[in-house]
């Protein structure tokens, strides 16, 4: 499974979570440098993004600080 890397795209403020039906991030310790983000949009369109370990670590850190 391959898709565009997240760091290759600029942020698009027109994207809206109201159009997202499901978002899932997967990470496997066997391949520690990469993970995948699968986005299913309302209407059924699905996009697959390859994400790096840094992005996942930053997201987890943000979530931990938000709950603490």
Secondary structure, DSSP 8 states (H G I E B T S, - for coil): ----BGGGS---TT--GGGEEEEEEEE-GGGTTEEEEEEEETTS-EEEEEEEHHHHHHHHHHHHHHH-
